[in-house]
Amino acid sequence: MVSFLIRRVMQALLVLFVSSVAIFGLLYLAPGGPMADILEQGRQSRYPLKPEDIERLKKQYDLDLPLWQSYTRWAFGLPVLTDRPPRYGVIRGDFGVSWRISNNEPTINLLLRVLPNTLTLMLAATVLALLVAIPVGIYSAVRQYSKLDYFVTTGTFFGIAMPVFWLGSMLILLFSFQFREWGWPFLPSGGVQATRAWTQPLLGRITPGSVLDRTLHLILPTVTLALLSMAQWSRFTRSSMLEVLKQDYVRTARAKGIKEHIVILKHALRNALIPLVTIVTLQIPNLFGGAVITETIFNWQGMGRLFIDSLGQSDWPVALAYLMLQAGLFVLANLLADLLYSVVDPRIRVA
């Protein structure tokens, strides 16, 4: 186990290094460069930027240096071939300050500010998807070719193929606008909480920021994310259960007279969950990174929405910090999945 962990940690560090080079290089070499948006606004303003102002800004953000020097100063915080003190140091947790979204505020503060919203949304969606997908997948496998099995199979095809932006927009149109026109209880169309008191049929006056207010705002984005994950996970559970139920040890357990629900839940389900463990564990980065499209549609102030804003405003320190966080979480999730295999299935041992 120790040698396995050491080997995987070394591999993880190598993957993170390669990822950091790729992420920094792609953003640095983007069309127009990191300062394209700033320079464009400077040219269109009443007082255009002078050449000396442009050079000063480039020097301030280390954009006047060669690519490899800029990367070394950003990643390791080393003053390479210059007496200029480095402004970053990702290796020590310093991602620099925001250029545009929040001028000169540490990037890590921006991420931590929206992290609770992302965790709330992603945890709620994951729990809801698991609570529905696993029982439905098991029942669909046990009752193969039943009406429910056909219904679930058809539903998963629609769920997997359904675009997130379309599903979210349809839910907003129905439960927010149409229900309100009919005078029925409706759900907020977006945001984390209301900015002022509002009235909900059957519930009365709702205080902004209250538990009820935040819960009602959470429902639509949670259902949108859960439905998409639910379709995938229920299909994985069904396929895995069908394969396990054909194994010899399941037939032997039934031949011994063990009750059917014990055979399903104790003997079959544990091994059938191995593929699902991989899928769910790899969702860990999304728990912290958020769902970019969903958060944008519902104006949910989370990590995904912050990433979109950083790209739209050319705030590269924020975008780089988000992408590096995602890369680190994906590496961690893969390691955790390998370790969980030995817990779910005793036949698997890491060495």
SVG drawing of the C-alpha trace seen along z (x, -y; Angstrom):
<svg xmlns="http://www.w3.org/2000/svg" viewBox="-54 -61 74 86">
<polyline fill="none" stroke="black" stroke-width="0.4" points="0.0,0.0 2.8,-2.4 4.7,-1.8 1.5,-2.2 0.8,-5.5 4.3,-6.8 4.2,-5.7 0.8,-7.3 1.8,-10.6 4.9,-10.8 2.7,-10.3 0.2,-12.9 2.9,-15.5 4.1,-14.8 0.6,-15.1 0.0,-18.4 3.3,-19.8 2.4,-18.9 -1.2,-20.3 0.2,-23.6 2.4,-24.0 -0.4,-23.3 -2.9,-25.5 -0.6,-28.5 0.7,-28.1 -2.8,-27.9 -4.1,-31.0 -0.8,-32.9 -0.9,-32.2 -4.6,-32.9 -5.4,-35.2 -4.6,-38.8 -2.7,-37.8 -3.8,-38.1 -4.2,-41.8 -6.3,-41.9 -9.5,-43.0 -7.7,-45.6 -6.0,-47.1 -9.3,-47.1 -11.1,-49.1 -8.1,-51.4 -8.3,-52.2 -12.1,-52.8 -12.0,-55.0 -12.0,-58.8 -8.4,-58.8 -6.6,-56.0 -3.7,-54.2 -0.3,-55.6 2.5,-53.2 4.3,-53.8 1.1,-52.9 0.9,-49.6 4.5,-48.8 3.9,-49.6 0.9,-47.3 2.8,-44.5 5.7,-44.9 3.3,-44.9 1.8,-41.6 5.0,-40.0 3.7,-39.9 6.8,-41.5 8.9,-38.4 9.4,-35.3 6.8,-32.6 9.1,-30.3 10.1,-33.1 6.5,-34.1 5.6,-30.5 8.5,-29.9 7.6,-33.0 3.9,-32.1 4.3,-28.5 7.3,-28.6 7.6,-32.2 11.3,-32.4 12.9,-35.6 14.4,-34.0 17.1,-36.1 15.6,-39.4 15.8,-41.3 12.1,-41.9 10.4,-40.2 7.8,-37.5 4.2,-38.4 2.9,-34.8 3.9,-31.3 1.3,-28.6 3.5,-26.0 3.0,-27.8 -0.7,-28.6 -0.3,-32.1 -2.3,-32.6 -1.9,-36.3 -4.6,-39.0 -7.6,-39.6 -7.1,-41.9 -10.7,-42.8 -13.4,-41.1 -12.2,-42.5 -9.2,-44.7 -6.1,-43.6 -8.1,-41.3 -6.3,-37.9 -7.6,-35.3 -7.9,-32.7 -10.3,-35.0 -12.6,-35.2 -12.7,-31.4 -13.3,-30.8 -16.1,-33.4 -18.2,-31.4 -17.1,-27.9 -19.9,-27.4 -22.5,-28.1 -20.9,-25.6 -20.6,-22.9 -24.3,-23.4 -25.5,-23.0 -23.3,-20.1 -23.8,-18.1 -27.5,-18.5 -27.5,-17.3 -25.2,-14.4 -27.2,-13.1 -30.5,-13.4 -29.1,-11.6 -27.7,-8.8 -30.9,-8.3 -32.9,-7.8 -30.4,-6.3 -29.2,-3.3 -32.6,-1.9 -34.0,-2.5 -31.0,-0.8 -31.2,2.2 -34.9,2.7 -34.5,2.3 -31.9,5.0 -33.8,7.4 -37.0,6.9 -35.3,6.9 -37.7,6.4 -40.5,5.2 -42.5,2.1 -40.4,0.1 -37.2,1.4 -38.3,0.2 -39.4,-3.1 -36.0,-3.6 -34.0,-2.6 -35.8,-5.0 -35.6,-7.8 -31.9,-7.4 -31.4,-7.8 -33.3,-11.1 -31.5,-12.2 -28.0,-11.5 -28.7,-13.2 -30.5,-16.2 -28.5,-19.5 -28.1,-21.1 -28.9,-24.6 -32.2,-23.4 -33.3,-21.5 -32.5,-24.4 -34.3,-26.9 -37.4,-24.6 -37.5,-24.2 -37.3,-28.0 -40.0,-28.6 -42.4,-26.1 -41.8,-26.4 -40.9,-30.1 -42.9,-31.9 -45.8,-29.6 -46.6,-28.6 -46.6,-32.3 -49.0,-33.2 -51.3,-30.4 -51.2,-31.7 -49.6,-28.5 -46.6,-28.2 -43.6,-29.0 -39.8,-28.8 -37.2,-31.5 -35.6,-31.6 -32.1,-32.3 -29.7,-33.6 -28.7,-32.2 -31.1,-34.3 -33.6,-37.1 -32.5,-40.7 -35.8,-41.8 -38.8,-40.3 -41.2,-38.4 -44.5,-36.6 -45.0,-32.9 -48.5,-31.4 -49.3,-29.1 -46.1,-30.2 -46.7,-33.9 -44.0,-36.5 -40.4,-35.2 -37.5,-37.0 -34.4,-37.4 -31.5,-35.2 -33.7,-33.0 -33.4,-29.2 -36.6,-28.9 -35.6,-31.6 -32.2,-29.9 -33.9,-26.4 -36.4,-27.6 -33.6,-29.1 -31.7,-25.8 -34.4,-23.6 -34.3,-24.2 -30.5,-24.1 -30.3,-21.0 -33.0,-19.2 -31.3,-20.1 -27.9,-18.7 -29.5,-15.7 -31.6,-14.6 -28.5,-14.5 -26.4,-12.5 -29.4,-10.3 -29.7,-9.1 -26.1,-8.1 -25.8,-6.5 -29.0,-4.5 -27.8,-3.1 -24.4,-2.2 -26.0,-0.5 -28.4,1.5 -25.7,2.7 -23.4,3.6 -26.1,5.4 -27.1,7.4 -23.5,8.6 -23.1,9.5 -26.5,11.4 -25.2,13.8 -22.1,14.8 -21.8,18.2 -21.6,17.0 -25.0,15.4 -26.6,18.6 -24.9,20.5 -26.3,18.1 -29.8,18.5 -29.4,22.3 -28.6,22.3 -32.0,20.8 -30.8,17.3 -33.6,14.7 -33.7,12.8 -33.3,9.4 -30.1,10.5 -28.7,12.0 -29.3,8.7 -28.2,6.2 -25.4,8.2 -23.9,10.4 -24.6,8.7 -24.9,5.0 -21.5,4.6 -19.6,5.8 -22.0,4.1 -21.1,0.7 -17.5,0.8 -18.1,-1.0 -20.4,-3.4 -17.7,-4.2 -15.4,-5.3 -18.0,-7.5 -19.2,-9.1 -15.6,-9.6 -14.7,-11.4 -17.5,-13.9 -15.4,-15.2 -13.8,-17.9 -17.2,-19.1 -18.2,-19.3 -15.7,-22.1 -15.5,-23.3 -19.2,-23.7 -21.2,-23.2 -20.3,-25.9 -23.4,-25.8 -25.9,-25.3 -24.5,-28.0 -24.5,-30.4 -28.1,-29.6 -29.4,-30.0 -27.1,-32.9 -25.8,-30.8 -22.8,-32.6 -20.5,-29.6 -17.1,-28.6 -18.3,-27.7 -19.9,-31.1 -16.8,-32.8 -14.7,-31.0 -17.0,-32.2 -16.8,-35.7 -13.0,-35.5 -12.8,-34.4 -15.2,-37.1 -13.2,-39.8 -9.7,-38.4 -9.0,-37.9 -6.3,-35.3 -5.2,-34.9 -8.7,-33.8 -9.0,-31.5 -5.6,-30.0 -6.4,-29.4 -9.7,-27.7 -8.2,-25.4 -5.3,-24.4 -7.7,-23.6 -9.7,-21.4 -6.6,-19.6 -5.5,-18.9 -8.9,-17.6 -9.1,-15.3 -5.8,-13.8 -7.0,-13.4 -10.2,-11.8 -8.5,-9.2 -6.3,-8.2 -9.3,-8.0 -11.2,-5.8 -8.3,-3.3 -8.3,-3.2 -12.1,-2.7 -11.9,0.3 -10.3,2.3 -13.1,1.3 -16.0,2.1 -14.5,5.4 -12.2,7.3 -10.8,9.2 -9.0,6.1 -5.8,5.2 -3.4,2.3 0.2,3.1"/>
</svg>
